[in-house]
């Protein structure tokens, strides 16, 4: 395909065109032509760069032609208008690969085609992973996220950005952070702006509620690595300030690897400012990071007795680098253990405040096989301290890959610093692919979490006009009877649920037709009898064979079951009994299931069939009620 082409667009109220382009040859450039045919701007790609973010001023309320020479625009949008935070950017489809789109498709046109979800957040196009920087600020919820504007797969990381008034409907904003400049010039180096978190602060940098704040202070990891050489990894934590909800200040380092004990994995800073108790200094903020540490630094008696800071409850899994990896193939490093390391800093949280190392707040010897944690979290909720982390390169005994685990207990003061005394622990989700979770404290006191759905079931196939990456519904967390529970926030029920769907009887089952293959089902069960709920059917993108997704209860055990996929041999057992309420959100290509008001949650990607779908309920026992509703699109 030629690297020389033109696109005609209407600028509307926007004053800036942002284009993320890849070089196709020498003298790569972008020119802007007005309606009279005159060239009003020309921008050359810097000679040393293979990728470049063009920031091109454009006149408002006019039609211009964008001429691209010796380059390909992978991602583009119009930005900088009055009240940008409410109006958002205007997507411009400049990638020739996405020719089925108009040059400026509407949100409905972007999200209503190709089986894309109606109610789960996705970027316009390209790759997305971890949620970052979650917070409420001046009346809006902010969702930053890991983003690659150049392709369908993971690559050098940027931060995407969106805002919402209600946690359901989202407005896209300009890309917030870019990779380090050297990553644009040297393709042998990978990395960029990795995951991080946010704290809302007042004019003096003191943490405060988001609606009272004057700025967002963000913390993140910067990563550099020579491709294929893990020993070359450098990771360090940085901070920057965002005062208007859109743009950032100068970024500064705040924490480096403390010593050579730390693994090369040292990332994903999560900062909390409102914790209390015997182990907490109320004048300090606390930051937890993910890493691994030498087993030799831990006292053997402390490990065997599960002393504060140690989790010893295991699940008999195995180490593997692949979602379908078999036992005994990949070799773990038994000299290290995944750990969450704690730092603290005295408030106010100035750019140059010193972060003091407090030691490992938690090390998981029960899952020592895992390479490291990713996306750690540490917060207090319902009288308990909760830690959450994803265990990298680990399949549990049921075959689930890289699950996210929670630990609940009390934070103890020890001679070595704060340590979590774990009382209970389990998986956050009994499905697969619910990963990289991050929580935040809303102004109203709720603890809200988002996760990213990664494609362990191998449902995604690259094709034009889609994105690769999806956020979960926002879930509210609680600790009940020592167990972490999660259920969609009230706003989901208020804004997403549509009209009631009518049922029919077919071969003894109750069947509900689901327009656009997106629906919510609330099923009340009166007993422990066997039940089958067919959530969706589809076609395996790899071989064209039929697929099916069910929620089943057999002999009192409730689990998700797939047919015709690469995860058919995985046991998605919910881990709970006496299930009396089942809630299902199926959204074209993803399912989220909540049992007993959030006692257990299970989710995964599953590509449903094109067009309308159906929900099929067959129960041996008594069903007290089944309320099935359509799901509203968040983009209309």
QUIZI-V972353 format. One record per residue. RES is the residue in one letter. D_FIRST is the distance of its C-alpha to the first C-alpha in Angstrom with 2 decimals. Layout:
res=RES d_first=D_FIRST
res=RES d_first=D_FIRST
//
This chain:
res=X d_first=0.00
res=X d_first=3.82
res=X d_first=6.58
res=X d_first=8.91
res=X d_first=9.89
res=X d_first=13.30
res=X d_first=15.27
res=X d_first=18.93
res=X d_first=21.43
res=X d_first=25.21
res=X d_first=26.76
res=X d_first=30.02
res=X d_first=32.49
res=X d_first=29.98
res=X d_first=30.14
res=X d_first=27.27
res=X d_first=23.52
res=X d_first=22.42
res=X d_first=18.80
res=X d_first=17.87
res=X d_first=14.90
res=X d_first=13.46
res=X d_first=13.26
res=X d_first=10.34
res=X d_first=12.87
res=X d_first=16.31
res=X d_first=17.67
res=X d_first=15.49
res=X d_first=17.04
res=X d_first=17.41
res=X d_first=19.64
res=X d_first=21.64
res=X d_first=22.75
res=X d_first=25.83
res=X d_first=26.84
res=X d_first=28.48
res=X d_first=25.37
res=X d_first=26.76
res=X d_first=24.91
res=X d_first=26.92
res=X d_first=25.20
res=X d_first=22.81
res=X d_first=22.07
res=X d_first=20.82
res=X d_first=19.67
res=X d_first=22.62
res=X d_first=22.20
res=X d_first=23.17
res=X d_first=20.98
res=X d_first=17.78
res=X d_first=17.95
res=X d_first=19.80
res=X d_first=21.43
res=X d_first=21.54
res=X d_first=24.73
res=X d_first=24.56
res=X d_first=27.69
res=X d_first=27.23
res=X d_first=30.00
res=X d_first=31.29
res=X d_first=31.49
res=X d_first=29.11
res=X d_first=25.71
res=X d_first=23.27
res=X d_first=19.79
res=X d_first=17.60
res=X d_first=15.46
res=X d_first=13.01
res=X d_first=12.56
res=X d_first=11.04
res=X d_first=10.82
res=X d_first=9.64
res=X d_first=12.61
res=X d_first=13.53
res=X d_first=16.87
res=X d_first=18.83
res=X d_first=22.14
res=X d_first=24.92
res=X d_first=28.10
res=X d_first=31.49
res=X d_first=33.58
res=X d_first=37.25
res=X d_first=38.14
res=X d_first=34.72
res=X d_first=36.23
res=X d_first=37.09
res=X d_first=34.27
res=X d_first=31.49
res=X d_first=27.98
res=X d_first=25.77
res=X d_first=22.44
res=X d_first=19.39
res=X d_first=16.21
res=X d_first=13.43
res=X d_first=11.01
res=X d_first=8.23
res=X d_first=9.29
res=X d_first=12.66
res=X d_first=12.16
res=X d_first=15.58
res=X d_first=17.30
res=X d_first=18.52
res=X d_first=17.79
res=X d_first=21.22
res=X d_first=22.31
res=X d_first=25.96
res=X d_first=27.25
res=X d_first=28.42
res=X d_first=25.04
res=X d_first=23.43
res=X d_first=26.20
res=X d_first=27.51
res=X d_first=24.70
res=X d_first=23.58
res=X d_first=26.94
res=X d_first=26.67
res=X d_first=30.16
res=X d_first=32.29
res=X d_first=34.70
res=X d_first=33.17
res=X d_first=31.30
res=X d_first=27.58
res=X d_first=25.14
res=X d_first=22.67
res=X d_first=19.91
res=X d_first=19.16
res=X d_first=21.99
res=X d_first=25.67
res=X d_first=28.84
res=X d_first=32.41
res=X d_first=34.30
res=X d_first=35.65
res=X d_first=38.17
res=X d_first=39.70
res=X d_first=42.44
res=X d_first=44.02
res=X d_first=44.16
res=X d_first=45.79
res=X d_first=45.55
res=X d_first=42.07
res=X d_first=40.77
res=X d_first=38.01
res=X d_first=35.41
res=X d_first=33.29
res=X d_first=30.96
res=X d_first=28.80
res=X d_first=25.17
res=X d_first=21.78
res=X d_first=19.44
res=X d_first=16.48
res=X d_first=16.27
res=X d_first=18.00
res=X d_first=20.45
res=X d_first=23.07
res=X d_first=22.33
res=X d_first=24.06
res=X d_first=26.22
res=X d_first=26.54
res=X d_first=29.11
res=X d_first=28.09
res=X d_first=30.93
res=X d_first=32.44
res=X d_first=35.97
res=X d_first=38.23
res=X d_first=41.71
res=X d_first=42.49
res=X d_first=40.38
res=X d_first=38.66
res=X d_first=36.67
res=X d_first=34.19
res=X d_first=32.75
res=X d_first=29.59
res=X d_first=30.17
res=X d_first=28.11
res=X d_first=27.11
res=X d_first=30.42
res=X d_first=30.01
res=X d_first=27.40
res=X d_first=27.38
res=X d_first=29.36
res=X d_first=27.77
res=X d_first=27.67
res=X d_first=25.20
res=X d_first=22.57
res=X d_first=23.21
res=X d_first=24.05
res=X d_first=21.91
res=X d_first=25.05
res=X d_first=26.78
res=X d_first=26.41
res=X d_first=28.51
res=X d_first=28.83
res=X d_first=30.96
res=X d_first=32.43
res=X d_first=34.73
res=X d_first=37.83
res=X d_first=40.28
res=X d_first=41.99
res=X d_first=45.53
res=X d_first=46.55
res=X d_first=49.06
res=X d_first=51.42
res=X d_first=51.81
res=X d_first=53.66
res=X d_first=51.07
res=X d_first=53.35
res=X d_first=51.70
res=X d_first=52.38
res=X d_first=51.28
res=X d_first=47.91
res=X d_first=49.33
res=X d_first=51.72
res=X d_first=49.21
res=X d_first=47.92
res=X d_first=44.99
res=X d_first=42.98
res=X d_first=43.30
res=X d_first=40.41
res=X d_first=40.52
res=X d_first=37.62
res=X d_first=36.68
res=X d_first=34.63
res=X d_first=33.12
res=X d_first=31.99
res=X d_first=31.38
res=X d_first=30.08
res=X d_first=27.69
res=X d_first=29.81
res=X d_first=33.09
res=X d_first=35.01
res=X d_first=37.91
res=X d_first=35.91
res=X d_first=35.67
res=X d_first=37.08
res=X d_first=37.69
res=X d_first=39.82
res=X d_first=40.61
res=X d_first=40.10
res=X d_first=41.06
res=X d_first=40.04
res=X d_first=41.44
res=X d_first=39.96
res=X d_first=42.42
res=X d_first=40.65
res=X d_first=38.76
res=X d_first=35.36
res=X d_first=35.38
res=X d_first=36.67
res=X d_first=39.06
res=X d_first=39.08
res=X d_first=38.53
res=X d_first=41.33
res=X d_first=42.12
res=X d_first=44.93
res=X d_first=45.28
res=X d_first=44.55
res=X d_first=45.40
res=X d_first=49.19
res=X d_first=49.87
res=X d_first=48.62
res=X d_first=49.79
res=X d_first=46.72
res=X d_first=43.77
res=X d_first=40.48
res=X d_first=39.56
res=X d_first=41.10
res=X d_first=39.21
res=X d_first=38.91
res=X d_first=41.94
res=X d_first=43.66
res=X d_first=46.38
res=X d_first=49.36
res=X d_first=52.09
res=X d_first=54.60
res=X d_first=55.98
res=X d_first=59.75
res=X d_first=62.37
res=X d_first=64.38
res=X d_first=61.41
res=X d_first=59.74
res=X d_first=60.59
res=X d_first=60.01
res=X d_first=59.38
res=X d_first=56.29
res=X d_first=52.75
res=X d_first=51.36
res=X d_first=47.94
res=X d_first=47.01
res=X d_first=44.26
res=X d_first=42.91
res=X d_first=43.66
res=X d_first=45.66
res=X d_first=49.02
res=X d_first=51.25
res=X d_first=53.59
res=X d_first=56.33
res=X d_first=56.52
res=X d_first=57.79
res=X d_first=61.42
res=X d_first=61.87
res=X d_first=64.57
res=X d_first=62.42
res=X d_first=59.64
res=X d_first=62.07
res=X d_first=63.73
res=X d_first=60.51
res=X d_first=61.83
res=X d_first=60.17
res=X d_first=56.59
res=X d_first=56.25
res=X d_first=54.79
res=X d_first=55.94
res=X d_first=55.06
res=X d_first=52.55
res=X d_first=50.73
res=X d_first=50.73
res=X d_first=47.01
res=X d_first=45.04
res=X d_first=42.56
res=X d_first=39.00
res=X d_first=35.55
res=X d_first=33.93
res=X d_first=34.48
res=X d_first=35.62
res=X d_first=37.31
res=X d_first=40.68
res=X d_first=43.88
res=X d_first=44.71
res=X d_first=41.28
res=X d_first=40.30
res=X d_first=43.20
res=X d_first=44.26
res=X d_first=45.85
res=X d_first=49.40
res=X d_first=50.45
res=X d_first=48.68
res=X d_first=48.83
res=X d_first=46.43
res=X d_first=48.01
res=X d_first=47.73
res=X d_first=48.98
res=X d_first=50.69
res=X d_first=50.89
res=X d_first=52.92
res=X d_first=53.20
res=X d_first=55.91
res=X d_first=55.14
res=X d_first=54.05
res=X d_first=50.51
res=X d_first=49.91
res=X d_first=46.82
res=X d_first=48.98
res=X d_first=51.21
res=X d_first=52.05
res=X d_first=50.95
res=X d_first=53.62
res=X d_first=52.91
res=X d_first=55.03
res=X d_first=54.11
res=X d_first=52.56
res=X d_first=53.40
res=X d_first=52.33
res=X d_first=51.57
res=X d_first=50.83
res=X d_first=52.72
res=X d_first=52.45
res=X d_first=48.73
res=X d_first=48.96
res=X d_first=46.45
res=X d_first=43.67
res=X d_first=41.77
res=X d_first=42.13
res=X d_first=42.13
res=X d_first=39.15
res=X d_first=39.44
res=X d_first=43.26
res=X d_first=45.40
res=X d_first=49.12
res=X d_first=51.07
res=X d_first=54.37
res=X d_first=54.78
res=X d_first=57.85
res=X d_first=60.12
res=X d_first=57.97
res=X d_first=55.48
res=X d_first=52.20
res=X d_first=49.61
res=X d_first=46.23
res=X d_first=43.65
res=X d_first=40.88
res=X d_first=41.77
res=X d_first=38.85
res=X d_first=38.46
res=X d_first=41.33
res=X d_first=41.85
res=X d_first=45.13
res=X d_first=47.55
res=X d_first=45.99
res=X d_first=42.59
res=X d_first=40.90
res=X d_first=38.50
res=X d_first=38.71
res=X d_first=41.03
res=X d_first=42.23
res=X d_first=45.99
res=X d_first=48.62
res=X d_first=51.96
res=X d_first=54.83
res=X d_first=58.08
res=X d_first=59.85
res=X d_first=58.94
res=X d_first=61.80
res=X d_first=63.03
res=X d_first=63.55
res=X d_first=64.64
res=X d_first=61.06
res=X d_first=59.51
res=X d_first=58.32
res=X d_first=57.61
res=X d_first=56.66
res=X d_first=59.34
res=X d_first=57.37
res=X d_first=59.31
res=X d_first=56.65
res=X d_first=53.08
res=X d_first=50.53
res=X d_first=46.86
res=X d_first=45.36
res=X d_first=43.56
res=X d_first=44.33
res=X d_first=40.84
res=X d_first=37.79
res=X d_first=34.99
res=X d_first=36.99
res=X d_first=36.42
res=X d_first=36.62
res=X d_first=39.18
res=X d_first=40.52
res=X d_first=43.59
res=X d_first=45.12
res=X d_first=48.42
res=X d_first=48.18
res=X d_first=50.73
res=X d_first=52.69
res=X d_first=53.24
res=X d_first=50.80
res=X d_first=48.83
res=X d_first=45.31
res=X d_first=42.58
res=X d_first=38.87
res=X d_first=36.99
res=X d_first=33.36
res=X d_first=32.41
res=X d_first=30.58
res=X d_first=29.32
res=X d_first=31.97
res=X d_first=32.24
res=X d_first=28.59
res=X d_first=27.78
res=X d_first=24.33
res=X d_first=21.16
res=X d_first=17.77
res=X d_first=16.23
res=X d_first=14.84
res=X d_first=17.39
res=X d_first=19.96
res=X d_first=21.52
res=X d_first=22.90
res=X d_first=26.42
res=X d_first=29.45
res=X d_first=32.85
res=X d_first=36.10
res=X d_first=38.52
res=X d_first=40.84
res=X d_first=43.94
res=X d_first=47.42
res=X d_first=49.19
res=X d_first=52.91
res=X d_first=55.24
res=X d_first=57.65
res=X d_first=60.24
res=X d_first=58.50
res=X d_first=55.15
res=X d_first=51.95
res=X d_first=50.90
res=X d_first=47.81
res=X d_first=47.23
res=X d_first=44.93
res=X d_first=46.18
res=X d_first=48.16
res=X d_first=45.41
res=X d_first=43.33
res=X d_first=46.16
res=X d_first=46.80
res=X d_first=43.30
res=X d_first=41.40
res=X d_first=43.97
res=X d_first=43.91
res=X d_first=46.15
res=X d_first=48.14
res=X d_first=46.82
res=X d_first=49.18
res=X d_first=50.01
res=X d_first=51.03
res=X d_first=52.72
res=X d_first=51.10
res=X d_first=52.93
res=X d_first=54.83
res=X d_first=51.87
res=X d_first=51.18
res=X d_first=47.69
res=X d_first=45.95
res=X d_first=42.94
res=X d_first=40.30
res=X d_first=38.12
res=X d_first=34.44
res=X d_first=35.47
res=X d_first=36.71
res=X d_first=40.42
res=X d_first=43.27
res=X d_first=46.21
res=X d_first=49.54
res=X d_first=51.79
res=X d_first=55.40
res=X d_first=57.04
res=X d_first=60.82
res=X d_first=61.19
res=X d_first=59.63
res=X d_first=59.11
res=X d_first=55.94
res=X d_first=53.06
res=X d_first=49.50
res=X d_first=46.86
res=X d_first=43.66
res=X d_first=41.15
res=X d_first=38.01
res=X d_first=36.44
res=X d_first=32.85
res=X d_first=30.59
res=X d_first=29.59
res=X d_first=25.77
res=X d_first=26.03
res=X d_first=28.15
res=X d_first=28.61
res=X d_first=32.35
res=X d_first=34.41
res=X d_first=35.23
res=X d_first=38.10
res=X d_first=39.31
res=X d_first=43.03
res=X d_first=45.59
res=X d_first=48.72
res=X d_first=52.23
res=X d_first=54.17
res=X d_first=57.62
res=X d_first=57.17
res=X d_first=53.85
res=X d_first=50.94
res=X d_first=47.40
res=X d_first=43.83
res=X d_first=42.90
res=X d_first=39.54
res=X d_first=39.03
res=X d_first=36.01
res=X d_first=34.31
res=X d_first=34.20
res=X d_first=36.99
res=X d_first=39.50
res=X d_first=41.80
res=X d_first=41.99
res=X d_first=45.17
res=X d_first=44.43
res=X d_first=48.15
res=X d_first=48.85
res=X d_first=51.79
res=X d_first=54.20
res=X d_first=56.84
res=X d_first=58.59
res=X d_first=55.44
res=X d_first=56.62
res=X d_first=53.68
res=X d_first=50.05
res=X d_first=47.35
res=X d_first=43.84
res=X d_first=40.79
res=X d_first=38.01
res=X d_first=34.84
res=X d_first=32.30
res=X d_first=30.95
res=X d_first=33.69
res=X d_first=37.47
res=X d_first=40.13
res=X d_first=43.71
res=X d_first=46.84
res=X d_first=50.22
res=X d_first=53.60
res=X d_first=52.34
res=X d_first=50.15
res=X d_first=52.37
res=X d_first=49.29
res=X d_first=45.60
res=X d_first=42.94
res=X d_first=39.25
res=X d_first=35.94
res=X d_first=32.50
res=X d_first=32.70
res=X d_first=30.13
res=X d_first=32.29
res=X d_first=31.63
res=X d_first=29.78
res=X d_first=32.13
res=X d_first=35.76
res=X d_first=37.48
res=X d_first=41.08
res=X d_first=43.49
res=X d_first=46.14
res=X d_first=49.42
res=X d_first=52.00
res=X d_first=55.01
res=X d_first=58.18
res=X d_first=60.01
res=X d_first=60.51
res=X d_first=57.68
res=X d_first=59.19
res=X d_first=56.25
res=X d_first=52.54
res=X d_first=50.85
res=X d_first=47.25
res=X d_first=45.21
res=X d_first=41.77
res=X d_first=39.59
res=X d_first=38.51
res=X d_first=35.01
res=X d_first=34.96
res=X d_first=32.20
res=X d_first=34.00
//
